[in-house]
């Protein structure tokens, strides 16, 4: 158990989290977290970040550049049941 004091930050109150606790939660500086209140307990969890359309398109293009031929071969096999020729 770690005991910390809350500190005033502007009109809010902040809490500095110990580095080892942050690392154990697989978090790092800049990550988004979700705060949930359960009774009097505050639960801090990593946010389920979803890529926006531009990020998704960029990542998908990178995957196709690297593995596009493999995807084409799988699609051909799915259509015909036969292995296509690699180019």
PyMOL Python script that loads the backbone (N, CA, C, O; Angstrom):
from pymol import cmd

cmd.read_pdbstr("""\
ATOM      1  N   UNK A   1       0.848  -1.176   0.000  1.00  0.00           N
ATOM      2  CA  UNK A   1       0.000   0.000   0.000  1.00  0.00           C
ATOM      3  C   UNK A   1       0.890   1.234   0.000  1.00  0.00           C
ATOM      4  O   UNK A   1       1.898   1.295   0.705  1.00  0.00           O
ATOM      5  N   UNK A   2       0.499   2.212  -0.803  1.00  0.00           N
ATOM      6  CA  UNK A   2       1.216   3.483  -0.891  1.00  0.00           C
ATOM      7  C   UNK A   2       0.255   4.580  -0.461  1.00  0.00           C
ATOM      8  O   UNK A   2      -0.884   4.628  -0.924  1.00  0.00           O
ATOM      9  N   UNK A   3       0.707   5.454   0.417  1.00  0.00           N
ATOM     10  CA  UNK A   3      -0.116   6.583   0.860  1.00  0.00           C
ATOM     11  C   UNK A   3       0.459   7.850   0.253  1.00  0.00           C
ATOM     12  O   UNK A   3       1.652   8.121   0.396  1.00  0.00           O
ATOM     13  N   UNK A   4      -0.383   8.636  -0.428  1.00  0.00           N
ATOM     14  CA  UNK A   4       0.029   9.872  -1.086  1.00  0.00           C
ATOM     15  C   UNK A   4      -0.907  11.001  -0.660  1.00  0.00           C
ATOM     16  O   UNK A   4      -2.036  10.751  -0.239  1.00  0.00           O
ATOM     17  N   UNK A   5      -0.439  12.232  -0.768  1.00  0.00           N
ATOM     18  CA  UNK A   5      -1.276  13.397  -0.491  1.00  0.00           C
ATOM     19  C   UNK A   5      -1.769  13.988  -1.799  1.00  0.00           C
ATOM     20  O   UNK A   5      -1.026  14.036  -2.779  1.00  0.00           O
ATOM     21  N   UNK A   6      -3.015  14.439  -1.821  1.00  0.00           N
ATOM     22  CA  UNK A   6      -3.564  15.150  -2.963  1.00  0.00           C
ATOM     23  C   UNK A   6      -3.029  16.575  -2.939  1.00  0.00           C
ATOM     24  O   UNK A   6      -2.862  17.159  -1.868  1.00  0.00           O
ATOM     25  N   UNK A   7      -2.758  17.143  -4.127  1.00  0.00           N
ATOM     26  CA  UNK A   7      -2.222  18.497  -4.222  1.00  0.00           C
ATOM     27  C   UNK A   7      -3.103  19.344  -5.124  1.00  0.00           C
ATOM     28  O   UNK A   7      -3.636  18.864  -6.124  1.00  0.00           O
ATOM     29  N   UNK A   8      -3.249  20.618  -4.753  1.00  0.00           N
ATOM     30  CA  UNK A   8      -4.049  21.531  -5.557  1.00  0.00           C
ATOM     31  C   UNK A   8      -3.287  21.866  -6.833  1.00  0.00           C
ATOM     32  O   UNK A   8      -2.108  22.221  -6.800  1.00  0.00           O
ATOM     33  N   UNK A   9      -3.998  21.743  -7.970  1.00  0.00           N
ATOM     34  CA  UNK A   9      -3.452  22.123  -9.274  1.00  0.00           C
ATOM     35  C   UNK A   9      -4.520  22.977  -9.936  1.00  0.00           C
ATOM     36  O   UNK A   9      -5.487  22.450 -10.486  1.00  0.00           O
ATOM     37  N   UNK A  10      -4.350  24.308  -9.885  1.00  0.00           N
ATOM     38  CA  UNK A  10      -5.378  25.210 -10.404  1.00  0.00           C
ATOM     39  C   UNK A  10      -6.648  25.051  -9.597  1.00  0.00           C
ATOM     40  O   UNK A  10      -6.631  25.146  -8.370  1.00  0.00           O
ATOM     41  N   UNK A  11      -7.765  24.806 -10.299  1.00  0.00           N
ATOM     42  CA  UNK A  11      -9.045  24.599  -9.619  1.00  0.00           C
ATOM     43  C   UNK A  11      -9.319  23.121  -9.361  1.00  0.00           C
ATOM     44  O   UNK A  11     -10.417  22.756  -8.941  1.00  0.00           O
ATOM     45  N   UNK A  12      -8.322  22.267  -9.612  1.00  0.00           N
ATOM     46  CA  UNK A  12      -8.483  20.824  -9.449  1.00  0.00           C
ATOM     47  C   UNK A  12      -7.558  20.318  -8.353  1.00  0.00           C
ATOM     48  O   UNK A  12      -6.832  21.084  -7.720  1.00  0.00           O
ATOM     49  N   UNK A  13      -7.604  19.026  -8.150  1.00  0.00           N
ATOM     50  CA  UNK A  13      -6.728  18.361  -7.197  1.00  0.00           C
ATOM     51  C   UNK A  13      -6.009  17.259  -7.952  1.00  0.00           C
ATOM     52  O   UNK A  13      -6.633  16.514  -8.706  1.00  0.00           O
ATOM     53  N   UNK A  14      -4.698  17.148  -7.756  1.00  0.00           N
ATOM     54  CA  UNK A  14      -3.918  16.159  -8.487  1.00  0.00           C
ATOM     55  C   UNK A  14      -3.246  15.158  -7.568  1.00  0.00           C
ATOM     56  O   UNK A  14      -3.128  15.358  -6.359  1.00  0.00           O
ATOM     57  N   UNK A  15      -2.812  14.077  -8.188  1.00  0.00           N
ATOM     58  CA  UNK A  15      -2.138  12.998  -7.477  1.00  0.00           C
ATOM     59  C   UNK A  15      -0.976  12.531  -8.337  1.00  0.00           C
ATOM     60  O   UNK A  15      -1.172  12.217  -9.511  1.00  0.00           O
ATOM     61  N   UNK A  16       0.222  12.476  -7.784  1.00  0.00           N
ATOM     62  CA  UNK A  16       1.388  11.974  -8.496  1.00  0.00           C
ATOM     63  C   UNK A  16       1.464  10.474  -8.238  1.00  0.00           C
ATOM     64  O   UNK A  16       1.504  10.034  -7.089  1.00  0.00           O
ATOM     65  N   UNK A  17       1.484   9.691  -9.320  1.00  0.00           N
ATOM     66  CA  UNK A  17       1.527   8.233  -9.178  1.00  0.00           C
ATOM     67  C   UNK A  17       2.971   7.756  -9.188  1.00  0.00           C
ATOM     68  O   UNK A  17       3.762   8.225 -10.007  1.00  0.00           O
ATOM     69  N   UNK A  18       3.334   6.842  -8.305  1.00  0.00           N
ATOM     70  CA  UNK A  18       4.695   6.306  -8.287  1.00  0.00           C
ATOM     71  C   UNK A  18       5.018   5.582  -9.597  1.00  0.00           C
ATOM     72  O   UNK A  18       4.176   4.873 -10.148  1.00  0.00           O
ATOM     73  N   UNK A  19       6.245   5.768 -10.086  1.00  0.00           N
ATOM     74  CA  UNK A  19       6.689   5.195 -11.352  1.00  0.00           C
ATOM     75  C   UNK A  19       6.493   3.684 -11.407  1.00  0.00           C
ATOM     76  O   UNK A  19       6.030   3.161 -12.420  1.00  0.00           O
ATOM     77  N   UNK A  20       6.843   2.968 -10.320  1.00  0.00           N
ATOM     78  CA  UNK A  20       6.723   1.505 -10.343  1.00  0.00           C
ATOM     79  C   UNK A  20       5.265   1.053 -10.439  1.00  0.00           C
ATOM     80  O   UNK A  20       4.971   0.022 -11.044  1.00  0.00           O
ATOM     81  N   UNK A  21       4.359   1.821  -9.844  1.00  0.00           N
ATOM     82  CA  UNK A  21       2.940   1.491  -9.929  1.00  0.00           C
ATOM     83  C   UNK A  21       2.415   1.713 -11.349  1.00  0.00           C
ATOM     84  O   UNK A  21       1.630   0.915 -11.861  1.00  0.00           O
ATOM     85  N   UNK A  22       2.856   2.802 -11.975  1.00  0.00           N
ATOM     86  CA  UNK A  22       2.468   3.107 -13.353  1.00  0.00           C
ATOM     87  C   UNK A  22       2.993   2.017 -14.292  1.00  0.00           C
ATOM     88  O   UNK A  22       2.270   1.547 -15.170  1.00  0.00           O
ATOM     89  N   UNK A  23       4.239   1.624 -14.105  1.00  0.00           N
ATOM     90  CA  UNK A  23       4.842   0.578 -14.939  1.00  0.00           C
ATOM     91  C   UNK A  23       4.122  -0.756 -14.740  1.00  0.00           C
ATOM     92  O   UNK A  23       3.885  -1.479 -15.707  1.00  0.00           O
ATOM     93  N   UNK A  24       3.775  -1.085 -13.501  1.00  0.00           N
ATOM     94  CA  UNK A  24       3.081  -2.347 -13.217  1.00  0.00           C
ATOM     95  C   UNK A  24       1.704  -2.382 -13.880  1.00  0.00           C
ATOM     96  O   UNK A  24       1.202  -3.455 -14.214  1.00  0.00           O
ATOM     97  N   UNK A  25       1.092  -1.205 -14.073  1.00  0.00           N
ATOM     98  CA  UNK A  25      -0.217  -1.119 -14.734  1.00  0.00           C
ATOM     99  C   UNK A  25      -0.055  -1.030 -16.246  1.00  0.00           C
ATOM    100  O   UNK A  25      -1.040  -0.857 -16.964  1.00  0.00           O
ATOM    101  N   UNK A  26       1.177  -1.147 -16.739  1.00  0.00           N
ATOM    102  CA  UNK A  26       1.491  -1.065 -18.165  1.00  0.00           C
ATOM    103  C   UNK A  26       1.035   0.265 -18.756  1.00  0.00           C
ATOM    104  O   UNK A  26       0.464   0.317 -19.846  1.00  0.00           O
ATOM    105  N   UNK A  27       1.299   1.333 -18.018  1.00  0.00           N
ATOM    106  CA  UNK A  27       0.980   2.685 -18.460  1.00  0.00           C
ATOM    107  C   UNK A  27       2.272   3.464 -18.624  1.00  0.00           C
ATOM    108  O   UNK A  27       3.316   3.078 -18.099  1.00  0.00           O
ATOM    109  N   UNK A  28       2.188   4.565 -19.357  1.00  0.00           N
ATOM    110  CA  UNK A  28       3.333   5.461 -19.472  1.00  0.00           C
ATOM    111  C   UNK A  28       2.821   6.879 -19.646  1.00  0.00           C
ATOM    112  O   UNK A  28       1.641   7.100 -19.920  1.00  0.00           O
ATOM    113  N   UNK A  29       3.717   7.831 -19.485  1.00  0.00           N
ATOM    114  CA  UNK A  29       3.347   9.238 -19.607  1.00  0.00           C
ATOM    115  C   UNK A  29       2.664   9.496 -20.940  1.00  0.00           C
ATOM    116  O   UNK A  29       3.126   9.045 -21.989  1.00  0.00           O
ATOM    117  N   UNK A  30       1.560  10.226 -20.884  1.00  0.00           N
ATOM    118  CA  UNK A  30       0.820  10.556 -22.094  1.00  0.00           C
ATOM    119  C   UNK A  30      -0.341   9.618 -22.377  1.00  0.00           C
ATOM    120  O   UNK A  30      -1.215   9.957 -23.175  1.00  0.00           O
ATOM    121  N   UNK A  31      -0.376   8.437 -21.742  1.00  0.00           N
ATOM    122  CA  UNK A  31      -1.487   7.514 -21.946  1.00  0.00           C
ATOM    123  C   UNK A  31      -2.776   8.119 -21.389  1.00  0.00           C
ATOM    124  O   UNK A  31      -2.758   8.864 -20.409  1.00  0.00           O
ATOM    125  N   UNK A  32      -3.883   7.786 -22.028  1.00  0.00           N
ATOM    126  CA  UNK A  32      -5.180   8.201 -21.512  1.00  0.00           C
ATOM    127  C   UNK A  32      -5.702   7.135 -20.572  1.00  0.00           C
ATOM    128  O   UNK A  32      -5.556   5.940 -20.828  1.00  0.00           O
ATOM    129  N   UNK A  33      -6.317   7.577 -19.474  1.00  0.00           N
ATOM    130  CA  UNK A  33      -6.884   6.640 -18.506  1.00  0.00           C
ATOM    131  C   UNK A  33      -8.345   7.007 -18.258  1.00  0.00           C
ATOM    132  O   UNK A  33      -8.774   8.138 -18.487  1.00  0.00           O
ATOM    133  N   UNK A  34      -9.077   6.030 -17.791  1.00  0.00           N
ATOM    134  CA  UNK A  34     -10.479   6.224 -17.422  1.00  0.00           C
ATOM    135  C   UNK A  34     -10.577   6.145 -15.913  1.00  0.00           C
ATOM    136  O   UNK A  34     -10.046   5.219 -15.300  1.00  0.00           O
ATOM    137  N   UNK A  35     -11.253   7.112 -15.310  1.00  0.00           N
ATOM    138  CA  UNK A  35     -11.476   7.108 -13.864  1.00  0.00           C
ATOM    139  C   UNK A  35     -12.915   6.719 -13.603  1.00  0.00           C
ATOM    140  O   UNK A  35     -13.838   7.280 -14.194  1.00  0.00           O
ATOM    141  N   UNK A  36     -13.104   5.755 -12.715  1.00  0.00           N
ATOM    142  CA  UNK A  36     -14.443   5.290 -12.368  1.00  0.00           C
ATOM    143  C   UNK A  36     -14.581   5.298 -10.854  1.00  0.00           C
ATOM    144  O   UNK A  36     -13.668   4.886 -10.139  1.00  0.00           O
ATOM    145  N   UNK A  37     -15.711   5.764 -10.372  1.00  0.00           N
ATOM    146  CA  UNK A  37     -15.966   5.787  -8.944  1.00  0.00           C
ATOM    147  C   UNK A  37     -16.816   4.580  -8.567  1.00  0.00           C
ATOM    148  O   UNK A  37     -17.907   4.392  -9.104  1.00  0.00           O
ATOM    149  N   UNK A  38     -16.315   3.762  -7.640  1.00  0.00           N
ATOM    150  CA  UNK A  38     -17.032   2.596  -7.111  1.00  0.00           C
ATOM    151  C   UNK A  38     -17.153   2.815  -5.610  1.00  0.00           C
ATOM    152  O   UNK A  38     -16.208   2.573  -4.859  1.00  0.00           O
ATOM    153  N   UNK A  39     -18.327   3.278  -5.179  1.00  0.00           N
ATOM    154  CA  UNK A  39     -18.471   3.644  -3.770  1.00  0.00           C
ATOM    155  C   UNK A  39     -17.538   4.817  -3.505  1.00  0.00           C
ATOM    156  O   UNK A  39     -17.689   5.885  -4.096  1.00  0.00           O
ATOM    157  N   UNK A  40     -16.564   4.610  -2.602  1.00  0.00           N
ATOM    158  CA  UNK A  40     -15.572   5.658  -2.325  1.00  0.00           C
ATOM    159  C   UNK A  40     -14.229   5.340  -2.966  1.00  0.00           C
ATOM    160  O   UNK A  40     -13.243   6.026  -2.698  1.00  0.00           O
ATOM    161  N   UNK A  41     -14.173   4.322  -3.798  1.00  0.00           N
ATOM    162  CA  UNK A  41     -12.921   3.950  -4.463  1.00  0.00           C
ATOM    163  C   UNK A  41     -12.863   4.570  -5.853  1.00  0.00           C
ATOM    164  O   UNK A  41     -13.845   4.563  -6.595  1.00  0.00           O
ATOM    165  N   UNK A  42     -11.710   5.100  -6.187  1.00  0.00           N
ATOM    166  CA  UNK A  42     -11.476   5.623  -7.527  1.00  0.00           C
ATOM    167  C   UNK A  42     -10.608   4.602  -8.256  1.00  0.00           C
ATOM    168  O   UNK A  42      -9.492   4.308  -7.829  1.00  0.00           O
ATOM    169  N   UNK A  43     -11.127   4.068  -9.351  1.00  0.00           N
ATOM    170  CA  UNK A  43     -10.406   3.070 -10.138  1.00  0.00           C
ATOM    171  C   UNK A  43      -9.835   3.752 -11.378  1.00  0.00           C
ATOM    172  O   UNK A  43     -10.553   4.429 -12.113  1.00  0.00           O
ATOM    173  N   UNK A  44      -8.539   3.566 -11.600  1.00  0.00           N
ATOM    174  CA  UNK A  44      -7.852   4.138 -12.758  1.00  0.00           C
ATOM    175  C   UNK A  44      -7.509   2.998 -13.700  1.00  0.00           C
ATOM    176  O   UNK A  44      -6.812   2.059 -13.317  1.00  0.00           O
ATOM    177  N   UNK A  45      -8.004   3.077 -14.949  1.00  0.00           N
ATOM    178  CA  UNK A  45      -7.756   2.023 -15.933  1.00  0.00           C
ATOM    179  C   UNK A  45      -7.312   2.649 -17.249  1.00  0.00           C
ATOM    180  O   UNK A  45      -7.683   3.781 -17.561  1.00  0.00           O
ATOM    181  N   UNK A  46      -6.510   1.903 -18.027  1.00  0.00           N
ATOM    182  CA  UNK A  46      -6.158   2.414 -19.357  1.00  0.00           C
ATOM    183  C   UNK A  46      -7.426   2.606 -20.182  1.00  0.00           C
ATOM    184  O   UNK A  46      -8.328   1.769 -20.152  1.00  0.00           O
ATOM    185  N   UNK A  47      -7.487   3.718 -20.923  1.00  0.00           N
ATOM    186  CA  UNK A  47      -8.628   3.943 -21.807  1.00  0.00           C
ATOM    187  C   UNK A  47      -8.520   3.031 -23.013  1.00  0.00           C
ATOM    188  O   UNK A  47      -7.420   2.729 -23.477  1.00  0.00           O
ATOM    189  N   UNK A  48      -9.633   2.603 -23.507  1.00  0.00           N
ATOM    190  CA  UNK A  48      -9.658   1.808 -24.729  1.00  0.00           C
ATOM    191  C   UNK A  48      -9.652   2.784 -25.882  1.00  0.00           C
ATOM    192  O   UNK A  48     -10.699   3.184 -26.391  1.00  0.00           O
ATOM    193  N   UNK A  49      -8.448   3.160 -26.283  1.00  0.00           N
ATOM    194  CA  UNK A  49      -8.297   4.145 -27.347  1.00  0.00           C
ATOM    195  C   UNK A  49      -8.587   3.502 -28.689  1.00  0.00           C
ATOM    196  O   UNK A  49      -8.110   2.406 -28.983  1.00  0.00           O
ATOM    197  N   UNK A  50      -9.366   4.188 -29.490  1.00  0.00           N
ATOM    198  CA  UNK A  50      -9.669   3.717 -30.836  1.00  0.00           C
ATOM    199  C   UNK A  50      -9.043   4.675 -31.833  1.00  0.00           C
ATOM    200  O   UNK A  50      -9.111   5.894 -31.676  1.00  0.00           O
ATOM    201  N   UNK A  51      -8.441   4.111 -32.846  1.00  0.00           N
ATOM    202  CA  UNK A  51      -7.825   4.928 -33.882  1.00  0.00           C
ATOM    203  C   UNK A  51      -8.915   5.637 -34.686  1.00  0.00           C
ATOM    204  O   UNK A  51      -9.976   5.072 -34.954  1.00  0.00           O
ATOM    205  N   UNK A  52      -8.634   6.879 -35.063  1.00  0.00           N
ATOM    206  CA  UNK A  52      -9.588   7.566 -35.931  1.00  0.00           C
ATOM    207  C   UNK A  52      -9.416   7.029 -37.350  1.00  0.00           C
ATOM    208  O   UNK A  52      -8.514   6.234 -37.613  1.00  0.00           O
ATOM    209  N   UNK A  53     -10.276   7.461 -38.251  1.00  0.00           N
ATOM    210  CA  UNK A  53     -10.290   6.914 -39.610  1.00  0.00           C
ATOM    211  C   UNK A  53      -8.965   7.133 -40.335  1.00  0.00           C
ATOM    212  O   UNK A  53      -8.504   6.250 -41.059  1.00  0.00           O
ATOM    213  N   UNK A  54      -8.356   8.285 -40.149  1.00  0.00           N
ATOM    214  CA  UNK A  54      -7.081   8.574 -40.808  1.00  0.00           C
ATOM    215  C   UNK A  54      -5.975   7.654 -40.291  1.00  0.00           C
ATOM    216  O   UNK A  54      -5.193   7.125 -41.081  1.00  0.00           O
ATOM    217  N   UNK A  55      -5.904   7.458 -38.968  1.00  0.00           N
ATOM    218  CA  UNK A  55      -4.895   6.557 -38.392  1.00  0.00           C
ATOM    219  C   UNK A  55      -5.096   5.131 -38.882  1.00  0.00           C
ATOM    220  O   UNK A  55      -4.136   4.439 -39.221  1.00  0.00           O
ATOM    221  N   UNK A  56      -6.372   4.692 -38.917  1.00  0.00           N
ATOM    222  CA  UNK A  56      -6.673   3.339 -39.371  1.00  0.00           C
ATOM    223  C   UNK A  56      -6.261   3.164 -40.832  1.00  0.00           C
ATOM    224  O   UNK A  56      -5.626   2.171 -41.186  1.00  0.00           O
ATOM    225  N   UNK A  57      -6.621   4.127 -41.676  1.00  0.00           N
ATOM    226  CA  UNK A  57      -6.280   4.035 -43.102  1.00  0.00           C
ATOM    227  C   UNK A  57      -4.777   3.982 -43.302  1.00  0.00           C
ATOM    228  O   UNK A  57      -4.292   3.201 -44.121  1.00  0.00           O
ATOM    229  N   UNK A  58      -4.038   4.789 -42.577  1.00  0.00           N
ATOM    230  CA  UNK A  58      -2.588   4.808 -42.688  1.00  0.00           C
ATOM    231  C   UNK A  58      -1.991   3.460 -42.269  1.00  0.00           C
ATOM    232  O   UNK A  58      -1.123   2.921 -42.955  1.00  0.00           O
ATOM    233  N   UNK A  59      -2.460   2.924 -41.145  1.00  0.00           N
ATOM    234  CA  UNK A  59      -1.953   1.631 -40.677  1.00  0.00           C
ATOM    235  C   UNK A  59      -2.302   0.521 -41.657  1.00  0.00           C
ATOM    236  O   UNK A  59      -1.485  -0.362 -41.917  1.00  0.00           O
ATOM    237  N   UNK A  60      -3.521   0.563 -42.204  1.00  0.00           N
ATOM    238  CA  UNK A  60      -3.952  -0.463 -43.146  1.00  0.00           C
ATOM    239  C   UNK A  60      -3.111  -0.415 -44.418  1.00  0.00           C
ATOM    240  O   UNK A  60      -2.743  -1.457 -44.959  1.00  0.00           O
ATOM    241  N   UNK A  61      -2.807   0.792 -44.897  1.00  0.00           N
ATOM    242  CA  UNK A  61      -1.955   0.934 -46.086  1.00  0.00           C
ATOM    243  C   UNK A  61      -0.567   0.347 -45.838  1.00  0.00           C
ATOM    244  O   UNK A  61       0.002  -0.293 -46.722  1.00  0.00           O
ATOM    245  N   UNK A  62      -0.026   0.559 -44.655  1.00  0.00           N
ATOM    246  CA  UNK A  62       1.289   0.002 -44.319  1.00  0.00           C
ATOM    247  C   UNK A  62       1.247  -1.523 -44.326  1.00  0.00           C
ATOM    248  O   UNK A  62       2.164  -2.170 -44.832  1.00  0.00           O
ATOM    249  N   UNK A  63       0.188  -2.092 -43.767  1.00  0.00           N
ATOM    250  CA  UNK A  63       0.051  -3.552 -43.753  1.00  0.00           C
ATOM    251  C   UNK A  63      -0.044  -4.083 -45.177  1.00  0.00           C
ATOM    252  O   UNK A  63       0.594  -5.083 -45.507  1.00  0.00           O
ATOM    253  N   UNK A  64      -0.829  -3.430 -46.021  1.00  0.00           N
ATOM    254  CA  UNK A  64      -0.957  -3.884 -47.410  1.00  0.00           C
ATOM    255  C   UNK A  64       0.350  -3.765 -48.183  1.00  0.00           C
ATOM    256  O   UNK A  64       0.671  -4.624 -49.004  1.00  0.00           O
ATOM    257  N   UNK A  65       1.108  -2.694 -47.919  1.00  0.00           N
ATOM    258  CA  UNK A  65       2.406  -2.569 -48.584  1.00  0.00           C
ATOM    259  C   UNK A  65       3.332  -3.722 -48.211  1.00  0.00           C
ATOM    260  O   UNK A  65       4.052  -4.251 -49.057  1.00  0.00           O
ATOM    261  N   UNK A  66       3.306  -4.100 -46.950  1.00  0.00           N
ATOM    262  CA  UNK A  66       4.214  -5.158 -46.489  1.00  0.00           C
ATOM    263  C   UNK A  66       3.701  -6.556 -46.809  1.00  0.00           C
ATOM    264  O   UNK A  66       4.493  -7.453 -47.095  1.00  0.00           O
ATOM    265  N   UNK A  67       2.377  -6.754 -46.765  1.00  0.00           N
ATOM    266  CA  UNK A  67       1.826  -8.106 -46.853  1.00  0.00           C
ATOM    267  C   UNK A  67       0.743  -8.251 -47.916  1.00  0.00           C
ATOM    268  O   UNK A  67      -0.009  -9.226 -47.906  1.00  0.00           O
ATOM    269  N   UNK A  68       0.659  -7.294 -48.827  1.00  0.00           N
ATOM    270  CA  UNK A  68      -0.391  -7.307 -49.842  1.00  0.00           C
ATOM    271  C   UNK A  68      -0.409  -8.569 -50.686  1.00  0.00           C
ATOM    272  O   UNK A  68      -1.477  -9.118 -50.956  1.00  0.00           O
ATOM    273  N   UNK A  69       0.759  -9.034 -51.104  1.00  0.00           N
ATOM    274  CA  UNK A  69       0.821 -10.246 -51.929  1.00  0.00           C
ATOM    275  C   UNK A  69       0.286 -11.455 -51.168  1.00  0.00           C
ATOM    276  O   UNK A  69      -0.407 -12.290 -51.749  1.00  0.00           O
ATOM    277  N   UNK A  70       0.593 -11.560 -49.895  1.00  0.00           N
ATOM    278  CA  UNK A  70       0.083 -12.670 -49.087  1.00  0.00           C
ATOM    279  C   UNK A  70      -1.446 -12.612 -49.011  1.00  0.00           C
ATOM    280  O   UNK A  70      -2.111 -13.643 -49.110  1.00  0.00           O
ATOM    281  N   UNK A  71      -2.007 -11.406 -48.837  1.00  0.00           N
ATOM    282  CA  UNK A  71      -3.465 -11.268 -48.806  1.00  0.00           C
ATOM    283  C   UNK A  71      -4.079 -11.658 -50.149  1.00  0.00           C
ATOM    284  O   UNK A  71      -5.116 -12.320 -50.193  1.00  0.00           O
ATOM    285  N   UNK A  72      -3.437 -11.246 -51.243  1.00  0.00           N
ATOM    286  CA  UNK A  72      -3.953 -11.610 -52.568  1.00  0.00           C
ATOM    287  C   UNK A  72      -3.935 -13.130 -52.764  1.00  0.00           C
ATOM    288  O   UNK A  72      -4.876 -13.700 -53.315  1.00  0.00           O
ATOM    289  N   UNK A  73      -2.865 -13.776 -52.311  1.00  0.00           N
ATOM    290  CA  UNK A  73      -2.766 -15.237 -52.446  1.00  0.00           C
ATOM    291  C   UNK A  73      -3.837 -15.935 -51.604  1.00  0.00           C
ATOM    292  O   UNK A  73      -4.426 -16.921 -52.047  1.00  0.00           O
ATOM    293  N   UNK A  74      -4.090 -15.434 -50.404  1.00  0.00           N
ATOM    294  CA  UNK A  74      -5.135 -16.038 -49.558  1.00  0.00           C
ATOM    295  C   UNK A  74      -6.508 -15.855 -50.196  1.00  0.00           C
ATOM    296  O   UNK A  74      -7.330 -16.771 -50.180  1.00  0.00           O
ATOM    297  N   UNK A  75      -6.756 -14.672 -50.756  1.00  0.00           N
ATOM    298  CA  UNK A  75      -8.047 -14.422 -51.407  1.00  0.00           C
ATOM    299  C   UNK A  75      -8.219 -15.343 -52.603  1.00  0.00           C
ATOM    300  O   UNK A  75      -9.307 -15.879 -52.812  1.00  0.00           O
ATOM    301  N   UNK A  76      -7.162 -15.541 -53.395  1.00  0.00           N
ATOM    302  CA  UNK A  76      -7.220 -16.436 -54.554  1.00  0.00           C
ATOM    303  C   UNK A  76      -7.500 -17.866 -54.099  1.00  0.00           C
ATOM    304  O   UNK A  76      -8.316 -18.561 -54.705  1.00  0.00           O
ATOM    305  N   UNK A  77      -6.836 -18.305 -53.051  1.00  0.00           N
ATOM    306  CA  UNK A  77      -7.054 -19.651 -52.527  1.00  0.00           C
ATOM    307  C   UNK A  77      -8.497 -19.801 -52.048  1.00  0.00           C
ATOM    308  O   UNK A  77      -9.127 -20.837 -52.265  1.00  0.00           O
ATOM    309  N   UNK A  78      -9.016 -18.756 -51.390  1.00  0.00           N
ATOM    310  CA  UNK A  78     -10.386 -18.791 -50.898  1.00  0.00           C
ATOM    311  C   UNK A  78     -11.381 -18.879 -52.053  1.00  0.00           C
ATOM    312  O   UNK A  78     -12.392 -19.574 -51.944  1.00  0.00           O
ATOM    313  N   UNK A  79     -11.106 -18.178 -53.165  1.00  0.00           N
ATOM    314  CA  UNK A  79     -12.003 -18.194 -54.315  1.00  0.00           C
ATOM    315  C   UNK A  79     -11.943 -19.521 -55.078  1.00  0.00           C
ATOM    316  O   UNK A  79     -12.972 -20.039 -55.511  1.00  0.00           O
ATOM    317  N   UNK A  80     -10.743 -20.061 -55.238  1.00  0.00           N
ATOM    318  CA  UNK A  80     -10.572 -21.210 -56.132  1.00  0.00           C
ATOM    319  C   UNK A  80     -10.246 -22.517 -55.421  1.00  0.00           C
ATOM    320  O   UNK A  80     -10.393 -23.594 -55.999  1.00  0.00           O
ATOM    321  N   UNK A  81      -9.806 -22.426 -54.180  1.00  0.00           N
ATOM    322  CA  UNK A  81      -9.376 -23.635 -53.481  1.00  0.00           C
ATOM    323  C   UNK A  81      -7.997 -24.089 -53.915  1.00  0.00           C
ATOM    324  O   UNK A  81      -7.511 -25.130 -53.472  1.00  0.00           O
ATOM    325  N   UNK A  82      -7.369 -23.314 -54.777  1.00  0.00           N
ATOM    326  CA  UNK A  82      -6.022 -23.646 -55.249  1.00  0.00           C
ATOM    327  C   UNK A  82      -5.051 -22.552 -54.885  1.00  0.00           C
ATOM    328  O   UNK A  82      -5.414 -21.382 -54.763  1.00  0.00           O
ATOM    329  N   UNK A  83      -3.828 -22.950 -54.719  1.00  0.00           N
ATOM    330  CA  UNK A  83      -2.775 -22.003 -54.404  1.00  0.00           C
ATOM    331  C   UNK A  83      -2.394 -21.248 -55.672  1.00  0.00           C
ATOM    332  O   UNK A  83      -2.111 -21.853 -56.706  1.00  0.00           O
ATOM    333  N   UNK A  84      -2.390 -19.901 -55.578  1.00  0.00           N
ATOM    334  CA  UNK A  84      -1.972 -19.098 -56.718  1.00  0.00           C
ATOM    335  C   UNK A  84      -0.461 -19.020 -56.796  1.00  0.00           C
ATOM    336  O   UNK A  84       0.234 -19.398 -55.853  1.00  0.00           O
ATOM    337  N   UNK A  85       0.035 -18.545 -57.885  1.00  0.00           N
ATOM    338  CA  UNK A  85       1.483 -18.395 -58.047  1.00  0.00           C
ATOM    339  C   UNK A  85       1.928 -17.083 -57.440  1.00  0.00           C
ATOM    340  O   UNK A  85       1.279 -16.049 -57.606  1.00  0.00           O
ATOM    341  N   UNK A  86       3.046 -17.139 -56.733  1.00  0.00           N
ATOM    342  CA  UNK A  86       3.646 -15.905 -56.218  1.00  0.00           C
ATOM    343  C   UNK A  86       4.320 -15.178 -57.373  1.00  0.00           C
ATOM    344  O   UNK A  86       4.920 -15.818 -58.237  1.00  0.00           O
ATOM    345  N   UNK A  87       4.232 -13.887 -57.401  1.00  0.00           N
ATOM    346  CA  UNK A  87       4.824 -13.108 -58.497  1.00  0.00           C
ATOM    347  C   UNK A  87       6.184 -12.634 -58.140  1.00  0.00           C
ATOM    348  O   UNK A  87       6.834 -11.962 -58.942  1.00  0.00           O
TER     349      UNK A  87
END
""", "prot")
cmd.dss("prot")
cmd.show_as("cartoon", "prot")
cmd.util.cbc("prot")
cmd.orient("prot")
